[in-house]
């Protein structure tokens, strides 16, 4: 089967491709059986994660644990077909992001009581995000030094170029909605939030004097919100089926040798993630909530973030979980979730740049003293505000931090690490999403906007449908 029809159009030139497509269908039947047996949504997600790991491992084994699986035609074909399900699901979620954020923010503001202050909500959100970012960066610096990242390593063979660095001023200005339609098309969520906030504030102000004229618009927003949420709930039901091919693709498309070559960095990253996750749980406990119960409640967005590697794509699930499982007021869930998916990312914009800075400093012989670490911490915290909404967040964050530390010429030393970025990105994205949810809980608790009856499952039956 070497004709153009099979190789370029149908993407099937080997029986192994057909075999693994059938494997995936068979795995779907397993998930469907658990669904028919009324197994909880969380259990199905965990099962899907395990099956995805196993399936990806089998593909790697059949390929002979090739160092370059991307050059094996049947592996590429299998990954492409798996992507139809996995990435197709993510496309459906991304379809919801802009309308959900736009309508939610307007609804947040128009639903606010007269005593509530949007500026307080914004300031508290940003402060908590920056605080957790600083803690994550400190953890990254400490772990990077404990693991002695880059010590004794020769220059890695790499042709990696550093991303073009944009000043913080231009970055922040780029987030302003000079063209709201363009911002929506490009997925600039911060710009969409700002534009929606202006509309919401105007509606809130005008409703006092022109209630009869504004009321139909408020009803339109309310109706539109219910429709978007209904669509989101429909799409989310297919999540376990998407998790399997997403995770299998990540494992199958990475060569074992590439992973082993930077295993020390991978371990350091995931140790840092675990430590920061514990910090998150401590913050949850300080807000008067049971950390173990919290983990059970937020399992779905964490697993989706881990497998999809997209904080923005996970946003509809994050908002739905904060509202339906955590018991947070919907307005705060939508607002903090939207901001948190574009700023202060604990994994991509804090831990990862910190570990990379320590690694490159050791590999290049750059001295690391107290002033080095203070400067590194400041640069990471400041750069985390506006960079996280850009595609390729982690690489851009590293570029800005490394350049800001005066080590831009050594960026190519990180080539071996960048080669296995999807393996790193799974944990980073999960931590990003968890940081957003913990921030939402902290901010919500400060406004006394958490329903503990919902948090402890007394009024929630989601996941059993």
C-alpha positions in Angstrom: 0.0 0.0 0.0 2.5 2.6 -1.2 0.2 4.6 -3.5 -0.4 8.3 -2.9 -4.0 7.5 -2.0 -3.0 5.3 0.9 0.1 7.2 2.1 -1.0 10.9 1.7 -4.8 10.8 1.8 -5.9 7.7 3.7 -2.8 7.7 5.9 -2.7 3.9 6.0 0.2 2.0 4.5 0.9 -0.7 7.0 -1.3 -3.3 8.8 0.1 -2.0 12.1 -1.7 1.2 11.6 -5.0 -0.7 11.1 -4.2 -2.9 14.1 -3.7 0.0 16.5 -6.8 1.8 15.2 -8.7 -1.4 16.1 -7.0 -1.5 19.5 -8.2 2.1 20.1 -11.8 1.1 19.1 -11.5 -1.9 21.5 -10.4 0.3 24.3 -13.3 2.6 23.7 -15.7 -0.3 24.2 -14.1 -0.9 27.6 -14.8 2.7 28.6 -18.3 2.4 27.2 -18.9 -0.7 29.3 -17.9 1.1 32.4 -20.1 4.0 31.4 -23.1 1.6 31.0 -22.3 0.2 34.4 -22.8 3.7 35.9 -19.1 4.0 36.9 -18.3 7.5 38.1 -16.8 10.0 35.7 -13.7 10.3 37.8 -13.1 6.5 37.7 -13.5 6.5 33.9 -11.0 9.3 33.6 -8.5 7.4 35.7 -9.1 4.2 33.7 -8.7 6.2 30.5 -5.3 7.6 31.7 -4.0 4.1 32.5 -5.2 2.7 29.2 -3.6 5.6 27.3 -0.3 5.0 29.0 -0.4 1.3 28.2 -1.4 1.8 24.6 1.4 4.4 24.1 3.8 2.0 25.7 2.7 -0.9 23.4 3.2 1.3 20.3 6.7 2.2 21.5 7.5 -1.5 22.1 6.2 -2.6 18.7 8.4 0.1 17.1 11.4 -1.4 18.9 11.7 1.6 21.2 13.1 3.5 18.3 15.1 6.6 19.0 13.3 8.4 16.2 9.7 7.1 16.2 8.6 10.1 14.2 10.5 8.7 11.1 8.5 5.4 11.2 5.6 5.7 8.8 3.1 3.5 10.6 3.8 5.3 13.9 3.1 8.6 12.2 0.0 7.3 10.7 -1.3 5.9 14.0 -0.5 9.2 15.8 -2.4 11.0 13.0 -5.5 8.8 13.4 -5.4 9.0 17.1 -5.1 12.8 16.8 -8.5 12.8 15.0 -10.1 11.8 18.3 -7.8 13.4 20.8 -7.1 16.7 19.2 -10.6 16.8 17.7 -12.0 16.8 21.2 -9.6 19.6 22.2 -10.8 21.6 19.1 -14.4 21.3 20.4 -13.3 22.5 23.8 -11.4 25.4 22.3 -14.5 26.2 20.3 -16.2 27.0 23.6 -13.5 29.0 25.2 -14.0 32.5 23.7 -17.9 32.5 23.8 -17.8 31.0 27.3 -15.3 33.6 28.6 -17.0 36.5 26.8 -20.5 35.7 28.0 -19.4 34.6 31.5 -17.5 37.8 32.3 -20.4 40.0 31.2 -22.7 37.9 33.3 -20.3 38.1 36.3 -20.4 41.9 36.3 -24.1 42.3 35.6 -24.9 39.7 38.4 -22.7 41.5 40.9 -24.5 43.0 43.9 -24.0 46.7 44.4 -21.6 46.0 47.4 -19.3 43.8 45.3 -16.2 45.4 43.7 -14.8 44.2 40.4 -11.4 45.9 41.1 -11.1 43.9 44.4 -11.8 40.7 42.6 -9.1 41.5 39.9 -6.5 42.6 42.4 -6.9 39.6 44.7 -6.8 37.3 41.7 -3.5 38.7 40.4 -1.9 38.9 43.8 -2.6 35.2 44.6 -1.4 34.2 41.1 1.8 36.1 41.5 2.3 34.7 45.1 2.0 31.1 44.0 4.2 31.8 41.0 6.9 33.2 43.3 6.7 30.1 45.5 6.8 27.8 42.5 9.9 29.6 41.2 11.7 29.2 44.6 10.9 25.5 44.6 12.3 25.2 41.1 15.5 27.0 42.0 16.0 24.8 45.1 15.2 21.5 43.3 17.4 22.5 40.4 20.4 23.0 42.6 19.7 19.8 44.7 19.6 17.8 41.4 22.7 19.6 40.2 21.1 20.2 36.8 23.7 20.8 34.1 26.6 20.1 36.3 29.3 18.2 34.4 27.3 18.1 31.2 28.9 19.0 27.8 27.2 21.2 25.3 24.2 19.3 23.9 24.0 18.9 20.2 21.3 21.4 19.2 20.1 23.8 16.6 17.5 25.3 18.8 17.0 29.0 18.4 15.7 31.2 21.1 12.3 32.6 20.7 12.2 36.3 19.8 11.9 38.1 23.1 9.3 40.9 23.4 9.5 43.6 26.1 7.1 43.4 29.0 5.6 46.7 27.8 4.8 45.5 24.3 3.6 42.2 25.7 1.1 43.9 28.0 0.0 46.3 25.3 -0.5 43.4 22.9 -3.1 42.0 25.4 -5.3 45.1 25.0 -8.3 44.6 22.7 -7.4 47.1 20.0 -9.5 44.8 17.7 -11.9 42.7 19.8 -12.9 40.5 16.8 -9.2 39.8 16.0 -8.6 39.1 19.7 -11.4 36.5 19.7 -10.1 34.9 16.5 -6.5 34.7 17.9 -7.7 33.3 21.3 -6.4 36.3 23.2 -8.4 35.6 26.3 -7.1 38.5 28.3 -8.2 40.9 25.6 -11.6 39.2 25.5 -11.9 39.5 29.3 -11.1 43.3 29.1 -13.6 43.9 26.3 -16.3 41.9 28.0 -15.6 43.8 31.3 -16.2 47.1 29.5 -19.6 45.8 28.2 -20.6 44.4 31.6 -19.7 47.6 33.4 -21.6 49.7 30.9 -24.7 47.4 31.1 -24.5 47.5 34.9 -24.3 51.3 34.9 -27.1 51.8 32.3 -29.5 49.3 33.8 -30.2 51.8 36.7 -31.4 54.6 34.4 -32.5 52.6 31.3 -33.7 49.3 32.8 -36.4 48.6 30.2 -33.9 48.9 27.4 -31.1 47.0 29.0 -33.2 44.1 30.4 -33.6 42.4 27.0 -29.8 42.4 26.6 -29.4 40.9 30.1 -31.9 38.2 29.2 -29.9 37.5 26.0 -26.7 37.1 28.0 -28.4 34.8 30.5 -29.9 32.7 27.8 -26.7 32.6 25.8 -24.8 31.5 28.9 -27.2 28.6 29.6 -26.8 27.4 25.9 -23.0 27.6 26.1 -22.9 25.7 29.4 -25.2 23.0 27.9 -22.9 22.6 24.9 -19.9 22.4 27.2 -21.5 19.7 29.3 -22.3 17.7 26.2 -18.7 17.9 24.9 -17.2 17.1 28.3 -19.0 13.8 28.5 -16.6 12.5 25.7 -13.5 13.4 27.7 -12.5 9.8 28.7 -12.5 8.8 25.0 -10.2 11.7 24.1 -7.8 11.2 27.0 -6.7 7.7 25.7 -5.4 8.8 22.3 -4.0 12.1 23.6 -1.8 10.3 26.1 -1.0 7.4 23.8 0.2 9.9 21.2 2.5 11.7 23.6 4.2 8.4 24.8 4.3 6.8 21.3 5.9 9.8 19.5 8.8 10.2 21.9 11.9 8.1 21.6 13.1 6.3 24.7 16.7 7.4 24.1 15.6 11.1 24.0 13.8 10.6 27.3 16.7 8.8 29.0 19.2 11.5 27.8 17.6 14.1 30.1 16.0 11.9 32.7 17.6 14.0 35.5 15.8 17.1 34.3 12.5 15.2 34.0 12.8 13.9 37.5 13.7 17.4 38.8 10.7 18.9 37.1 8.2 16.3 38.4 9.6 16.5 41.9 9.1 20.3 41.8 5.6 19.8 40.5 4.8 17.4 43.3 6.2 19.8 45.9 4.2 22.7 44.5 1.1 20.5 44.3 1.6 19.9 48.1 1.8 23.7 48.6 -1.5 24.0 46.7 -3.1 21.5 49.0 -1.8 23.4 52.0 -3.4 26.6 50.6 -6.7 24.7 50.1 -6.5 23.5 53.8 -5.9 27.1 54.9 -9.1 28.0 53.2 -11.0 25.6 55.4 -11.4 22.8 52.8 -10.4 19.2 52.9 -7.4 18.7 50.6 -8.2 15.0 49.9 -11.8 15.9 49.0 -10.5 18.7 46.8 -8.3 16.3 44.8 -11.3 14.0 44.2 -13.5 16.9 43.2 -11.0 18.3 40.6 -9.7 15.1 39.1 -11.3 15.6 35.7 -9.6 19.0 34.8 -6.3 17.7 36.2 -6.4 14.6 34.0 -7.5 16.5 31.0 -4.8 19.1 31.5 -2.2 16.3 31.9 -3.1 14.5 28.7 -4.1 17.5 26.5 -1.3 19.8 27.6 -3.6 22.8 27.1 -4.6 25.1 30.0 -6.8 27.1 27.7 -8.4 24.0 26.2 -9.1 22.8 29.7 -10.8 26.1 30.7 -14.4 25.1 30.1 -13.9 21.9 32.3 -12.1 24.0 34.9 -14.9 26.5 35.2 -17.6 23.7 35.3 -15.7 21.8 38.0 -15.1 24.9 40.2 -18.8 25.6 40.0 -20.4 22.1 40.1 -17.9 20.2 42.2 -16.1 22.8 44.4 -19.2 24.9 45.0 -17.6 28.2 44.0 -19.8 31.0 42.8 -20.0 30.8 39.0 -19.0 34.4 38.5 -15.7 34.0 40.4 -15.1 30.6 38.7 -15.4 32.2 35.3 -13.4 35.3 36.1 -10.5 33.7 38.0 -10.4 30.7 35.6 -10.1 33.0 32.6 -7.3 35.1 34.1 -5.5 32.1 35.5 -5.4 30.4 32.2 -3.4 33.3 30.9 -1.2 34.6 33.8 0.9 33.3 36.6 1.2 29.7 35.4 3.0 27.9 38.2 4.4 25.1 35.9 5.1 26.8 32.5 6.0 30.3 33.7 7.7 29.5 37.1 9.1 26.0 37.7 10.2 25.3 34.2 12.1 28.6 33.6 13.7 28.3 37.0 15.0 24.8 36.3 16.2 25.8 32.8 18.0 28.9 34.2 19.8 26.7 36.8 20.6 24.1 34.1 22.0 26.6 31.5 23.9 28.5 34.2 25.7 25.3 35.3 26.3 24.2 31.7 27.7 27.6 30.6 29.7 28.3 33.8 27.6 31.3 34.8 28.1 32.0 38.5 25.0 31.7 40.7 25.0 33.9 43.8 22.3 35.5 45.9 21.8 38.4 43.5 21.5 35.9 40.6 18.6 34.1 42.4 16.9 37.4 43.4 17.0 38.7 39.9 15.8 35.3 38.5 12.9 35.3 40.9 11.9 38.9 40.0 12.1 38.2 36.2 10.0 35.0 36.5 7.3 36.7 38.5 7.1 39.8 36.2 7.2 37.8 33.0 4.5 35.4 34.1 1.8 38.1 33.9 1.6 38.6 30.2 3.4 35.8 28.5 1.2 32.8 29.5 -1.5 33.6 26.9 0.9 33.1 24.0 1.1 29.8 22.1 4.3 27.9 23.1 4.0 29.5 26.6 6.8 27.5 28.3 9.4 28.1 25.5 8.5 31.8 25.4 8.8 32.0 29.2 12.2 30.4 29.1 13.4 32.6 26.3 12.4 35.8 28.3 13.9 34.5 31.5 17.2 33.3 30.0 17.5 36.5 28.0 16.7 38.6 31.1 19.4 36.8 33.0 22.0 37.7 30.3 22.3 34.1 29.1 20.5 34.3 25.8 23.6 33.2 23.8 23.5 29.9 25.7 19.9 29.0 24.8 20.9 26.3 22.4 22.3 24.3 25.3 18.8 23.4 26.2 18.1 21.6 22.9 18.0 18.1 24.4 15.4 19.3 26.9 13.3 21.0 24.3 13.2 17.8 22.3 11.1 16.0 24.9 9.0 19.0 25.8 5.6 17.1 25.5 6.7 14.8 28.4 7.5 17.9 30.5 4.4 19.8 29.4 2.0 17.2 30.8 3.0 17.8 34.4 3.5 21.6 33.9 0.0 22.1 32.4 -1.6 20.1 35.2 0.1 22.3 37.7 -1.0 25.4 35.8 -4.6 24.4 36.0 -4.4 23.3 39.6 -2.8 26.7 40.5 -5.7 28.4 38.8 -8.3 26.4 40.7 -6.5 27.0 44.0 -6.3 30.7 43.3 -10.1 30.7 42.5 -10.8 28.9 45.9 -8.6 31.4 47.7 -10.2 34.4 46.1 -13.7 32.9 46.4 -13.2 32.2 50.1 -12.1 35.8 50.7 -15.6 36.8 49.3 -17.3 34.0 51.2 -18.5 32.6 47.9 -17.9 28.8 48.4 -20.9 26.5 49.1 -19.4 23.8 51.3 -22.4 21.6 50.8 -21.6 21.3 47.1 -17.9 20.8 47.9 -18.6 17.9 50.2 -21.0 16.3 47.7 -24.3 16.9 49.4 -25.9 18.7 46.4 -23.8 17.4 43.5 -24.4 14.3 41.4 -22.3 15.3 38.4 -20.2 12.5 37.0 -22.8 9.8 37.4 -24.6 10.4 34.1 
